């Protein structure tokens, strides 16, 4: 088994709606002189995907509902922000102490429906999650195939908190070219010693690994992982969503 | 910023109570010819720590309580196993559909108090979590310092499920030589463009990264991570436990 490399790709510029993100990533790879190899995994923070796709909302265009006004009043939040968070959700999982945990329309459970209010463009601009992160991942994978003739996987991530454990970690929102789950049930190890009984969320482990470089520097929204061996399949991120009937914490 | 390497350490033999695990790890490092460098992070699966420390229970010695008999009867479980799971816990978080989610005495929330019934030694032998994983981590760190004169960090991990998301991921149980949380609040990035507002659970990201190699092969309980830059501090894993008052899912 070979080592896995987590390779930083610095220097990706600010992304704006309509930008060709793939060309930014390939330019960063060229600057680092690491090339693109078959089997590489591009791990990409959702924020640059959302920006490139225009998944951006100007709060000045939002009229909050009376419910949003009421929630916002209780916790000194911006009622327009609350309105966006509710509109981006399919369900409220918890609402307490000013924290709103929702299930997004994709099925991810996270704070504030993943709506990001950090002032990238200005005080009233918020960034929402990409509409279809798997489609975004497939587009980038296909563009890399067309431009560099390499078969890669793409994982789109966001930074989430967790129940019970402090600190944020990078999680998967979208995939292309890799199965987000690795099913080891029934397999024995190389020595034939022990049976595995597990399904591993490898996409989330790849996301977390990339997070080691991403989170220290907001200017590094893309990380290259090389040397991780996986089956090349289409993949779909919704396999990572635990079915409601098997979930004790809905 | 440099690349991070996740280096496999194959060939670690079955571990038994009293074994010198550090010598097994150093022998694997020598076989791989990678040496030990200052700043290396050894990520070690709890199972080999528990085995070396004798954190092993023979179910033949367990007399289940009436409550354990009752729970076991409902779900066709071994009442002696249920008894061990309850004894290893400080609190039951959920008990439903035959799944028992507990809070361990350390404060970790996980299935079955982390008790592992895979038949490593025989049908009636179960492995429990190490009593004090930080102390276990410190011991290995100190032994590596004494034997190789290198200052490393140690992370002890276990494989847990998560609410809402399918698939298992490697999580931190114990640390030595590294702060499990990286506090970026108030920092700007290299370009001075954007403020971070996050505390990152870097120990869990390192654990997950190691999981990419560990989980595929039960014979690889130790993985070496090289090139991750962190502050050398004593560290304590309980910083990863979200305070009850900030936890919406207890």
Contacts between the chains, C-beta under 8 A, distances in Angstrom:
chain1	res1	chain2	res2	distance
A	1	B	8	4.4
A	1	B	10	6.4
A	1	B	213	6.5
A	1	B	216	7.8
A	1	B	217	7.3
A	1	B	220	7.5
A	2	B	8	7.4
A	3	B	5	5.0
A	3	B	6	6.2
A	3	B	7	4.6
A	3	B	8	6.7
A	4	B	5	7.2
A	4	B	6	4.2
A	4	B	209	7.8
A	4	B	212	6.0
A	4	B	213	6.9
A	5	B	3	5.0
A	5	B	4	7.2
A	5	B	5	5.8
A	5	B	6	7.8
A	6	B	3	6.2
A	6	B	4	4.1
A	6	B	5	7.8
A	6	B	6	7.2
A	6	B	209	7.1
A	7	B	3	4.6
A	8	B	1	4.4
A	8	B	2	7.4
A	8	B	3	6.7
A	10	B	1	6.4
A	10	B	190	7.9
A	14	B	193	7.6
A	94	B	248	4.3
A	94	B	249	7.3
A	96	B	248	5.5
A	97	B	246	7.8
A	97	B	248	7.7
A	99	B	248	6.4
A	101	B	248	6.3
A	108	B	164	7.8
A	109	B	163	7.5
A	109	B	164	4.1
A	109	B	165	8.0
A	118	B	194	6.4
A	118	B	195	7.4
A	118	B	197	7.0
A	120	B	194	6.8
A	159	B	198	6.6
A	159	B	200	7.9
A	162	B	162	7.2
A	162	B	201	7.7
A	162	B	242	7.8
A	163	B	109	7.5
A	163	B	163	5.6
A	163	B	242	7.3
A	163	B	247	6.4
A	163	B	248	7.2
A	163	B	249	3.6
A	164	B	108	7.7
A	164	B	109	4.1
A	164	B	241	7.3
A	164	B	242	5.6
A	164	B	247	6.2
A	164	B	249	6.7
A	164	B	250	7.6
A	165	B	171	7.5
A	165	B	201	6.5
A	165	B	204	6.9
A	165	B	240	5.4
A	165	B	241	6.9
A	165	B	242	5.7
A	166	B	181	6.4
A	166	B	199	6.9
A	166	B	201	6.7
A	166	B	239	6.7
A	166	B	240	5.6
A	166	B	241	6.7
A	166	B	242	4.6
A	166	B	243	7.7
A	166	B	246	7.9
A	167	B	180	7.3
A	167	B	181	4.8
A	167	B	182	7.9
A	167	B	199	5.1
A	167	B	200	5.7
A	167	B	201	2.8
A	167	B	202	7.6
A	167	B	204	6.9
A	167	B	240	6.5
A	168	B	198	5.1
A	168	B	199	6.6
A	168	B	200	5.6
A	168	B	201	6.5
A	169	B	200	7.3
A	169	B	201	5.2
A	169	B	204	5.5
A	169	B	205	5.8
A	169	B	208	7.4
A	170	B	205	7.0
A	171	B	165	7.5
A	180	B	167	7.3
A	181	B	166	6.4
A	181	B	167	4.8
A	182	B	167	7.9
A	182	B	215	7.4
A	182	B	216	7.5
A	184	B	215	7.0
A	184	B	216	7.2
A	189	B	217	5.1
A	189	B	218	4.4
A	189	B	219	5.0
A	190	B	10	7.9
A	190	B	217	5.9
A	190	B	219	5.9
A	191	B	219	5.3
A	193	B	14	7.6
A	193	B	218	6.7
A	193	B	219	6.6
A	194	B	118	6.4
A	194	B	120	6.8
A	194	B	218	4.4
A	194	B	219	7.9
A	195	B	118	7.3
A	196	B	215	7.8
A	196	B	218	6.5
A	197	B	118	7.1
A	198	B	159	6.6
A	198	B	168	5.1
A	198	B	215	6.8
A	199	B	166	6.9
A	199	B	167	5.1
A	199	B	168	6.6
A	200	B	159	7.9
A	200	B	167	5.7
A	200	B	168	5.6
A	200	B	169	7.4
A	200	B	211	7.1
A	200	B	215	4.6
A	200	B	216	8.0
A	201	B	162	7.7
A	201	B	165	6.5
A	201	B	166	6.7
A	201	B	167	2.8
A	201	B	168	6.5
A	201	B	169	5.2
A	202	B	167	7.6
A	202	B	212	6.6
A	202	B	215	8.0
A	204	B	165	6.9
A	204	B	167	6.8
A	204	B	169	5.5
A	204	B	208	6.8
A	205	B	169	5.8
A	205	B	170	7.0
A	205	B	208	4.3
A	205	B	209	6.7
A	205	B	211	4.8
A	205	B	212	5.0
A	205	B	215	7.9
A	206	B	212	6.8
A	208	B	169	7.4
A	208	B	204	6.8
A	208	B	205	4.4
A	208	B	208	3.5
A	208	B	209	6.3
A	209	B	4	7.8
A	209	B	6	7.1
A	209	B	205	6.7
A	209	B	208	6.3
A	209	B	209	3.6
A	209	B	212	6.6
A	211	B	200	7.0
A	211	B	205	4.8
A	212	B	4	6.1
A	212	B	202	6.7
A	212	B	205	5.0
A	212	B	206	6.8
A	212	B	209	6.6
A	212	B	228	5.8
A	213	B	1	6.5
A	213	B	4	6.9
A	215	B	182	7.4
A	215	B	184	7.0
A	215	B	196	7.7
A	215	B	198	6.8
A	215	B	200	4.6
A	215	B	202	8.0
A	215	B	205	7.9
A	216	B	1	7.9
A	216	B	182	7.5
A	216	B	184	7.2
A	216	B	200	8.0
A	217	B	1	7.3
A	217	B	189	5.1
A	217	B	190	5.8
A	218	B	189	4.4
A	218	B	193	6.7
A	218	B	194	4.4
A	218	B	196	6.5
A	219	B	189	5.0
A	219	B	190	5.9
A	219	B	191	5.2
A	219	B	193	6.6
A	219	B	194	7.9
A	220	B	1	7.5
A	228	B	212	5.8
A	239	B	166	6.7
A	240	B	165	5.4
A	240	B	166	5.6
A	240	B	167	6.5
A	241	B	164	7.3
A	241	B	165	6.9
A	241	B	166	6.7
A	242	B	162	7.8
A	242	B	163	7.4
A	242	B	164	5.5
A	242	B	165	5.7
A	242	B	166	4.6
A	243	B	166	7.7
A	246	B	97	7.9
A	246	B	166	7.9
A	247	B	163	6.5
A	247	B	164	6.2
A	248	B	94	4.3
A	248	B	96	5.5
A	248	B	97	7.7
A	248	B	99	6.4
A	248	B	101	6.3
A	248	B	163	7.2
A	249	B	94	7.3
A	249	B	163	3.6
A	249	B	164	6.6
A	249	B	249	5.6
A	250	B	164	7.6
